[in-house]
Amino acid sequence: MSYAAITCLMRTIHQSMQLTGRDLQPFYEKLKSLRAILEKPWKATDDLEALTNLEAEISEVAYSAGDMVDLKSRNVLFAQKAKNKARAFWELCCSLEQEVERIDSLMMQWLAIWNWYSKIKDLKARKFSLAPSIPEHAVGKPENIMVGHENEFEMMLNQVAGGERELEVVSIVGMGGIGKTTLATKLYRDPRIMSHFDILAKATVSQEYCVRNVLLALLASTSEEPDDQLADQLQKRLKGKRYLVVIDDIWTKGAWDDIRQCFPDCNNRSRILLTTRNVEVAGYARSGKPPYHMRVMDFDESWSLLYEKVFAKDSFPSEFEQLGKQIALKCGGLPLAIIVIAGLLSKTGKTLDVWQSIAENVSSVVSTDLEAQCMRVLALSYHHLPSHLKPCFLYFAIFPEDRLIFVNKLLDLWVAEGFLKVEEMENIEEVAEKCLTDLVDRSLISISHSIFDGKKARCGMHDVTRELCLREARNVNFVNVLRGTSDQIPCTQSMQTSRGRISIHDKQKLVRYLNSEAHSIFMFGIYQFYEPELSFKRVRVLYLDSIKFQTFPRVILSLIHLRYIALNFRLLIEGDHSAKIDIPPSILNLCYLETLRLNVSDPYDKAALILPLEILMLPQLRHLHLTRNFLYDHGITEKSLVLKNLHCLIGLNPRYCTEFFFRRFPNLKELQIRGFFVDFCSRKDLRDFHYLDQLEELEFLLENLTSFDRKTVGSSLLLPPPCAFPQGLKKLAFTGEFFLPLKDLSIVGKLPKLESLKLEYDAFIGDEWEVAEEGFPRLKFLLLRCLHFRHWRASSDHFPCLERLIIDACWKLHSIPQDFANITTLALIDIKICAQAVGNSAKQIQQDIEDDYGRSIEVYIRDAS
């Protein structure tokens, strides 16, 4: 990963120039030219061990140089006298010049070896000895992978929805990558299934399963109750209901024994749909008919799928089609292999020799073991990734199996790591999102989108792909994953001393890595009131939000290289006492900090973060995420900086929504105002948002009200006038019991660029919402949740651009305005826990659109009363 290491050094130099105001551009440009050498198209083969060793050496030098730049740039920054600053900068330049010369020398050796190999022979394809593992989650749309399985789908649907009255377990068996999860998911989401069952629930078990996590997934809960109480709660919820439960990727009979008692037989045709690789497990759990064994696709089906993914989207000469048929034949009938190779082909363009090379490499890894073949095809796709995407792909090895990752959190981590290739004038967050999109386009990463606005919400990785990711990450010391006794590969000394990332799933393993030079530390699991020893002097990313701290760990303040901190605090408070988490002023010592995530939770909502004013003096800060908080001193001092890099501020106390603060965030794009009733009362009239002229997203979040608050809240909060809002605002949300009058939404409608509006939990009240004449001219997405109005007076003219409408738990609402059938942009209506009449009005709108305009829209109705 020398490419990532050099990119990280370049990012560090760029930050040094921002901090010190001193010119290091010649070093940056030199490294940029050296990095370009590593972009040469070479294939990793066993013959190129010398290149691999040089890459490791280059990486070590580059990471050490980055640490040196950090340290010496601080000397420049904190020097009090001009001559001391000049001397500190001279020392920085001398040291950096030596390190860049070392990298230059190593790169010349690398280039000489590469040239020699390219002259004497064609590089051979690497013969990977990758063992298969773990389960499958749908990659791409289920309809695409289900090519040729239409008859099997209908058979399985009849088996799930029909049959005897007794509870039955229906099993699907097959190898990894063959599409078991895809078939189960398609059945689960089929409208006929959704209307047939009262309750639908789904959980993934996996090889390293946790009974508690399975129960929580089925309950859609985050409860802290003991496991036996969760099991009892699940059984009671299912009792008397006709239910379908999908148990995905179960590996052992013991795993089935741990959960089988939770599913009551109510003699009402309830079903459990189970997927597994293990025939023995399927036979052990089944009742009634034998398991369904998924078959691989034949050639025609394989070619049909590859054609749809690659050729149907563009025109290709006939010779490409012939190569495509060769590739389809050699993918062994595995849908996952075909989807991934299609992603690779779609990115290579119409270059015949590249296609020929891919076809030959696929041919060279044909194996009678189809799952191993699938792994080899994935490896081929990985080694064709551009250099700048490889660290992004390998980063997924950090996260636990079957963990869906929030996209915004992942992108923040990539930014903090420093390995993103950012050209001049590019926005680094946009670069991160483009890298994620590239991985999705290559079918290496799967994405779940928000039903609200269709944006990327969470991402994950098929577990066969993840196995490849884990092995490649270990091979180059990019990530070392610690899972206690289940570590698959023994940890070498180089791993323990490397500059890579450590992903810890067992706190007992942490002691082996104390005083290591790890670049990033991640801890997963649940650790109540456990404070680890943090002796990682060179660490840049500290992801510890699974640990429940009771105080701020002050040792963090000595970790001066930190770019990213995520901490979670759990306080147990009784009676009327309140508690606080004090963040020391010496946090200013972390001058490179880019992302700070601090979360406080307690069962009584009395805890708060106490922040020093120095939080406004962190020059590199880009993302600040907080729960309830107060500042030591509201006053702004001369030392307070204008935080030009701050783009996202989550959890700002309403008390500080003033001109003085907002003027210090000139480039802020996303802001959440969060507080309790008393906090909002301190700033009744919020009129200063217009100073945030770059702001695009704004949310008001009111924490839980007390009974006393509810008596006075109606007259205590005012909606700012239109001129108080930034005129470029695109997203606006009100969450919590603000009890604002519905008529005040006319103010919101005057925002000229508003595209997204969320109104939740009695944010607005009234019996009738009569939309003002101006309406919402550019609104695309509207969510109404837990509002108690009855009548909605509006027409299509009020929402001419509306695309998605979501109504959740608006129990009193009578119907959706029928004229919405004339909104030409409307694509989706989602109704949940509303009166049956609301669902009926949505269906009527759907029918009217089809009858009048000949087009279809999606309508989902769940849990209608």
N, C-alpha and C positions, 0 to 999 in steps of 0.2 A: 504493500500500500504506500509506495514512495510517492505516487501521484498525490494522494490525499495529504501526506505529510508536508510536501512542498507547498501545496495549496494552503494548508493551515499556517505555515510560516509566512506566506504572502499576506494572509489575512491579519496575522499578528503585526506585521510591518505596517500595514494600512492603519490598524488601530493605534499603533505608536505615533504615526504621523498626525492622526486626529487628536490624540492626547497632548502631545508635546508641541505641535505646530512646527516641527522640524522636518526637513526634507530627507527622506530615505528612498525617494523614487528610483534612483539608479539601481539600488539593490533589488527593488521590486521588479523592475523590468528585466534584470538579469535572470532572476528566478523564473519569470514568466517564459523566457526563451528556453531555459533548461527544462521546464515542465513540458514544453511542447515536444521534446524528444520522446517523452514517455507516452505520447499519444500515437506513436508509430504502431501500425497494425501488426503486432506480433502475437503468436499463439503460444500459450503456456505449454511447454512440452517437457518431458523428462530430460531431454538433452540440454535444456537451458538452465540447469541448476546454477551456473555461474551468474546469470542475470538475476535469478531469484535471490541469491545471496547478496548481490550488490544492491538490489532494491531494499533489502532489510537494513543494510548499512546506511544507505541514503536516508531512509526513514528515521533512523536513530539520530543521525547528524541534524536533520531538519527539525525534529522535535526538540532536541537540546538547544538548537539555535533559537527556536521560538521562546523557550523558557528564559534564555539569556536576554532576548529582546524585551520580554516582559520586565525582568528585574532592572535592567539598565535604563529602560524608559521611565520607570518609577523614579529613579534617581534624578532624571531630568525634570520630571513633573514636580517633585517635591523639593527640589533645590530652591533655597530662598534668595540667593544672590545670583546676579547675572553671570559672574565669572564661574560660579559653581555649576550653573546650568550648562555653560559652554563646555566646561571640562567633562561633565557627565555625558554630554552628547558626543564629544570627541571619542570618549571611551566606548560608547555604543557603536559608533561607526567603525572603529578599529576592530572590535570584536566581531561585528557582523561581516565585515570584509573577509576576515579569516574563515568564518563558517561558510560563506558563499563560495569562497575559493575551494574549500574541501568538497562541497557538493558538486561544484564544477568538475573537479578532478575525477570524482566517482562517476559522474554522468558521462564523461569522456570514455572511461573504461567500459561502461555499460553500452555506449553507442558503438565502440569498436567491436565488442563481442557480437552485438546484434548484426552489424554489417557483415562480419565474417560468416555468421550462420546463414544470413540471407543469400550470400554468394555461393556457398558450397552445396546447399541443398534446400529443397522445399521443407518448410517446417512440418513435422508430423503432428497429427492430432493427438492430444493427450489421452491416454487410456486411463480413465477414471475407475477406481475400484471403490465406488461409493455404494454402501449398503443401503437398501431401501428402508424406509421407516414410516410410520405414523399416518394420520388419516387424510381424508380429502374434504375440502370445503369448496363450494362452487366457485369456479373461475370463469368469468364471463357470464352471460345470461343462461339460465337453465335451458331455455328453448334451443340454444345453439348446441349445447353438449348432448341433448337428447335426440340427436339425429339417429333415425333408425330404430328408436325404442318406443314408437307410438303404441304399438300393440301391447308391449309389456307395461306401459304406463296405464292403459285402460284396464288391463288385467289387475294390476296392483290397486287401482282406484276402487274397482269392484270388491276386491278382497278387504280393503280398509273400511269401505262404507256399507258393505253388505254382510252376509254370513249370519252366524248364530247370534243369539242374544247375549251369550256369555262373553266376558272379557277375553279378548284374544291378543296374542303377541304376534305381530307380523314382522318377519326378519328379512333384511336384504343383505346378501353376502357378496363380497368381491374384493379384489386387490386394490391397493392404493392407486388413486388416479383414474379409476374406471368409472366413477360417477355415482357412487352410492348416495352421497350426501345431496348431490344435485337432484336425483330422483326423489329422495325423501322430501326435499324442500319444495319441489314442484307439486308433489302430492299435498303437502301441508298448506300450500298457498292456493290450491285450486278452489274456485268459488263453490263447487259442489261439495267439497269437503268442509269449507268454512261455514256453509249454511246447514250442514248435516249435524255438526257437533256443537254442543253448548260451550265447551271449553277447549281451547287448543294451547298446548304448551310444548316447549322444546328446550333441550339441554344437550350439550356436548360433554361426553365423559372423558375420552382421550386415554392415552397410555398411562400418564401420570395424573390420575384423577384425584379429586377431593370430593368426598360425599357432600360436604357442606356446600361447596360451590354448585354442585348439581341441584341440590334442593333449592338453593337461592335462585338459580336460573329458572327452575320450574315455577317458583312462586313469584318471579319477577320482583325480587325483594333484596334489600341490603341489611336485613335484620341481624342483630347480634345475639339472638336467642341461641340456646344450646341446640345441637343437632337433633336430639330426640324431640324437642318441641317443634322444630321446623318440619320434621317428618309427620308429626301429628297434625300440624297446621295444614300441610299439603293434603293429607288424607281427608280431613274435614272439608276442605275446599272442593275436592273432587266428588265427595259422597253425594249420591243422588243425581249427579249430572252425567250426561253423555259426553265423554271426553276423548280427545286424541292427544296422546303424549308421544313426541318423537325423542327417542334416546339415540343420539348420534355418536358413532365411533366408540363403541364399547369393546373392550379388549379381553376381559376375563370374566369367568363365571362368578368370582367373588364380587366383582363390581355390580353385577346384576343382583346378587344376593343382598347387597347393601341397600338397594333401593326398591326391591320388588314389593315389599310389604306396604309401601306408600300408596299403592294403586288398588283401590277397592273394586270388587266386582259387583256392580249394581244391576246386573242382568238387563242392561239397556243398550247393548252393542257398543260399548266403549272399546277403544283400541289403543294398543301401544305399538308404535312403529320403530323398529330397532335396526340400526346399521352396524355392521362389524366386518372385519377381515377374517375373523376366526369362525370356521364352520361349526366347531364344537360349541362355542358360545351361543351361536344362533340356534343350534339344536337344543341346547340346555334351556334357553329362555322361551322357545316357541311354544305355542299352543295351537292346535288345529293343523293347518296346512304346513307342509315343509317350507324351509326358507327359499326365497327367490335368489338364485345365483345370477348375478349380472354377467353378461357376456361382453367380450371385446367387440368392437365394430369390424365388419368385413371391409373389403377394399372400397366398394361403392359408397358405403357410409362414411368411411374415412375421407375419401376424396370429396364427398359432398360437403363435409364439415370444413375441410381445408379450403375448398373453393369458395364457400360462403364467407370465410374469414379473410381471404386474401384477394381472390380473383374477381369476386362479385363487386368489389368496391372500385375496380379500375380495369382498364383494358391492357392485356399483356400479349406479346407475340406467342405463337404456338409453341416455340421451344421452351418457354418458361412454364407453359402448362404441362409439357412432358416431364420436366424436372419436378414440378409440383406433384405429379402422380407418383414419381419415384419416391419422393419424400413421404407422401401419405402412406405408401405401401410399407415403408420401413419404420413407421411410428408404432407398429405393433397393435393397432386398433385401440390404443388408449386415448380417450378424449383429451386428457390433460396434456399428453405429449403433443397432440396435434394443435391444441390451442396455443401452447407455448411456442412451438416452431412457427406457427402462423404469425404470432407477434414478432418473431425475429425476422421472418421474410417481409412482413409489411414495412419494416424499418430499413431494410437494406436497399430498397429501390430496385430499378430495372437494370441491374448489373449482372450480366449472364455468368461471368466467371465467379462472382461471389455466390450466386445461387448454386453453381456447380460445386463449389467448395463445401457449401452446407450439405448438399446432397451426398457428397463423398464422405463427409464426417459422420452424418447420420448412418450411412452404410457401414462405416468402420466400427460402430458400437452396437450393431445388431446382436441381440442375445436371446437365448431361449427363455431367459428370465425376463418377462415383459416389464415387471416393475423396476428391475434394475435398468432396463432399456429406457424407461421413462426418466429415471434419474439421470442417465447419460445424455438424453436429449435436453434436459433442463440445464445440465452442465455446459453443453454446447451453447445454449442461449446465453448463459452467464458470461462465458468467455468471449462472446461477441458484443458484450456491452461496451459502450464508450468508457474511457477511463474515469470520467467525472461521475458516472452513474454507479460504478462498482461499490464505492463506500456507502452510497445511499441504500443499495440492495443489501449489503452485508449488515447494515445497522439493524435490520429486523431480527437478527440473531439474538439481540439483547433481550427481547421481550418474551414473556412466557408463552408456551404453546397455547394455541387457540385464543389468544388475547387480542381482541380488537383494539386498535390504538386510535385515540383521538387525533385527527389529522392536524389540528392546530398545535397540539402539544408536540407531535413528531416534527413538524416543520420548525418550531422554536428550537428543538434539540439540534437539528441539522445546522441551523444558523449558528448556534453556540459552539458546535464542534469545530467549525472553521474550515471544513473540507469542501464547501460548495464553490464551484467555479463561477466567479462573478466578474463580468467584464465592466469596463468603465461605463458609468451612468446607469447601470442596472440596479434595480431594487432587489435586495438579497432575499426578501420574503417571496417575491414573485419568482425568483430563480429556484427557490426551494419547491414551490408549488409545481413549476414546470418539470423538475426532476421527478416528482411523484407521478405526474401525469405520464411521463415517458415510461416509467416502470409499469404503470397500469396498461398503457398501450401495448406493451410487450407481453402482457398477460402474466407477469411475474408477481404482481400485487393485485389483490381484489379490493374493491371500494364499495362501501355502503353509503348511499346518498341520503341526505335529509329529505324526508317526505315534504317538508315545509317549502324549501326553496330549491331543492335538487342539488345543493352543493355537496361537495365531498365532506362527509362527517367522520367516518371511521375507516380504517384500512386494516388489512390483514394479509396473511400469506398461506396458501395451500401447504399442508404439512409435509407433502413430498418435496415441494420447493423449499420449505423451511429446513429440511434435513440437509439439502445441498448447501443452503445458506450457512447453517451451523458449521459444517465441515470446512467450507471455504474460509469462513471467518477465523476458525482455529488455525488453518494452514498458514495464514499470513499474520497471525497474532493480532488480528483486528478486534476480536471479542473473545473473552474466555468466560464460559458459562459455568457456574458452580451450583450443582443441585444435590449436594450431599453425596450419598452412596450411589446415586444414579448417574454420576458423571460417566459419559460414554467413552471418553478418551482420557487417559491419565494426564495430569497437568505436568508439563515439563518445566524445567528451571527457567527457560527462556520466556515461557508464558508468565511466570510469576514475577519476572523482572522487566517485562516489556512495557512499552508505552501505549498499549492498547486499552481496551475497555473491559471492565469486570462487571458481569451481571450475576448478582448473588441471590440465590433462591433458598439459601440455608445459612443463617447467621453464624453457625459454627465454623463455616469455611472462611469467614472473613479474617480470622487470626492469621491464616497462612499468607495473607497479602498485605499485612501491615507494613508500612514503610516502603511499599512498592512505588514505582514511578508511573502508576496507572494514569491514563489520560482522563478517564471517566469512571465513575462508580454508580452502579444502579443496585437498588435492593428491592426485591419483590417478596410478597407474602404479607403477613400481618404481625407486627411486632409491638405489643403493648408496653409502653413505658420502658423501652430498651434504648439506651444511648450508646451507639457503637464508638469505638476508638477510631478517630479519623486522622490518621497519621500519613495522609497522602499529600505530600508537600507540592506535587506538581499537577494535582488534579484540576481539571477545567470544568467538568460537569459533575454535579452532585445531586443525584436523583434519589431522594430518601422519603418520598411522601407516603410510603407504606409503614414507616415508623411513627409511632405516636409519642412525640416529645412532650415533656411537661414544661421545659424552659428552652430558651434559645441556646443551642450548643456553641459556646463562645470559641471553641477551637476552630470553628469555621472561619473566624475573622483572620486567622493566620494563613489561610490558604489563598494566597494573593493572586494565583493564576485563574481563579474561578470566573467562569462566564455564565454559569447556570446553576441555580439553587432551587430545589423543590423540597419543602418541609411541611410536615403536618403536626399540629399540636392537639392534644386531647386533654382537657381539664375536667375534673369531676368536682362540681361545686354544689354545695347544699345551702338551703335557706336563702336568705337575701344577700348573701355575700357575692361579690363579683371578683373576677380574677383577670389578670392581664399577663400578656407576654411582652416583655420589654426587648426591643431590638436596640442594641447598643449603638451609640454614635460612631463608634469605631468601625461600623460597616463601611464607612468612607474609605477604609483601607483597601476595599475590594474595588479598585478603580476600573477594572476591566469587566465588571459584572454587566451582563446584557439582559438576563431574565431572572426575575425573583418571584417565586410562587410560595406564598405563606398562607396556610389554611388553618383556622382554629375551629374546633368543634367541641361543644359541651352540651349535655342534655338539657340545660336550663337557659341557653342563649344569653349568658351573662359575661362570657369571656371576650376579650378584645386584644388586638395588637396595639401596642404603644410604639409608634414610629418616631425616630429622631428626625429633625429637620434635615439632617445630612442625607436622608434618602433622596432629597431633591438636588444633591450635589454629585450624584454618580454619573459621570459624563457619558458612559457607553450604554446606559440603561435603555432597552428597547421595549421590554414587556414587564409589567408589574401587575401581579395578580394577588389580591388581598381579600380576606374576610373583614369583619367589622374592625375598624381601626380609628386611632386618634393620633394626632401629631403632638410632640412635646410642646411646641410653640407655634402658634398660628403666624407669627410675624415672619416676614421675608427679609433676610439679611443680604448684605452686599455680596457675600460669598455664594449665595444661591445661584445656580447656573440656569441658563435656558437649556432645557433638555431637548436638543434638536433631534436626537435619535429615538425618543420615546414615541412609539406608535400605538401601543395598546396599554390601557390602564383599566383594570378590572377591580371594582370594590372601593372606589373613592367615596369617602364619607361626604354626605351632602353639606356638612359644615364648611367644607373647603372648596365649594363650587363658586369661586369668586374670580374676579378679573385678575387679581394678583397671582393666583395659581395658574389660571388658564393661559396667561401670557407666557408662562414658562414651558408650555407644551405646544409649540407652534406647529408641529407636524403630527399631532395626535390624530389617529384615524378611528380608533375604537375606544369607547368609554362606557363603563358601567358605573352608575351612581347607586351605592348600596348602603343602607342603614336602617336603623330602627325608627320608630315613630318620633322619638324625641330628637333624633338627628335631623329628620326632614323638617320638623317644626322649627329648628334653629335657622333654616333657610327657606321660609315659606315661598318666597317669590324668586324663583331661579331664572334670572334674566341675563346671565353673563356667558351663555354657551356660544354666542356669536363670535366670541374671541377665538374659538377653535375653528378657524375657517377651513381646515383640512379634514374635519371630522366627517366620517361617513356612517358610523354605527353608534347608536346611543341607546342605553337601556336604563330605566329607573326600576330598582328592585327594593321593595319594602319588606323587611323581615317581619316575623310573626308579631301580630298585635296582641296586647293584653286586653282584658275586658274593659279596663279603664280607658285605654286608647280608643277603643271602638266607639265610646260615647262622644268623643270629641274630634275624631279624625275628619269627619265630613267638612268641618269649617276651618281646618288647619292647613290644608295643602291647596296650592293654586297651580294651574297649568300655565306655563309661560306663554306670552303672546308669540305669534309666528316670527316676529323680528328677533326674538331672543334665541332662536335656533339657528345653527349653521345652515346656510342656504344650499350647501352641497350634501346635506344629510340624505342617505339612501335607506337606512334601516333604523327603525324606532320600535322600542318595546317598553311596555308598562307591566310589571309583575308585582302583585301584592295588593292589599286592600287600601288603595288610595281613595276609593269611593268618589272619584271624580264624576261629574255629571256627563252623561252620554252626549249632550249637546255640545260639550267642549271639544269633541272630536272634529268639529268644523275647523278648529285651529290647526289641528294636525293635517287636515286636508289641504291646507294652504302651503304646505312645504313643497316646493316646486319639483324636487327630484326624488321624492319618497317612493321607494319600490317595495318595501317590506314593512309590515305592521303586525305586532303581536300585542294582544290585550289579554291578560290572564289574572284570574283569582280576584275578581271584584275590583280590578283597577278602575273600571268605569261602571256606574250604576244608573238605573232608571228602568222604567217599564217599557219604554219605546225608544228605539234608535231610528230617528228620521234623519237620513243623511242630507246634509246641506246641499244646496244647488251646485256648488263648485265640485262636490264629490272628492274623489281621489284620482286625479287624471293619469298618474303614472304608476299607480300601485299594481304590483304583480302578485304579491303573496300576502294573504291575510289569515291570521290565526286568532280564533276566539275560544278561550278556554275558561270554564268556570265563571261565566258571566250570567246574570240572572234577569236579563231583559226578556220580554215576551214577544214584542212585535218589532220587525225590521222593515222599515219603509225605505226602499231603494229601488233603482232601476239599473239597467245595463249602462246608461249614460253616466252614472256615478262611478262606475268601475270599468272604464273602457279597455283597460290593459290587464285586467285580472287573469292570472294563469292558474293559481292554486288557492283553494279555499279549504281551510281545516276548521271544523267546529267540534269541540271536545267538552263534554259535561256541561253544556248549556241546557239544563233540564227544562227550563220554563219556555224556551223558544218554541214558537208555533210552527214556523216554516222558513225556508229560504225564499227570497223574492223570486217569483217565477220568471220575471223578465231577464234574469241572469242567463237564460237560454240564448239571449241575443248578444252575449259577450263573445265576440269572435275569437278571443285569445284563450278562453277558459279551457283547461286541459284536465283538471283534477278536482274532485270534491271528496273530502274525507270526513265522515261523520262517526263520532264515537260517544257512546253513553248519552244519547239525546232521545227526545220523544220520537215515537215511530213516525209521526207526521213530518218531522224534519227529514228523516231518511226517505220518506215517500216523495217529498218535494224535490230532493236531490235526484231521485230516479226519474221523476217527471221532466226535470231539466235535461237530464241525459237523453231521454226519449225525444224531447222536442228538438234538441240539437241534431239528433240523427235524422229525424223526419224533415226538418226545415233546411238543414245545411249539408246533410249527407256526410257528416263526420262524427267520430266517436270521442267521448271523453271517459276518463277513468272515474268510477264512483265506488267508494268503499264505505260500507255501513257495518259498524261493529257494536255489539252490546246495546242494541236499541231497546228502549223500555216501552 
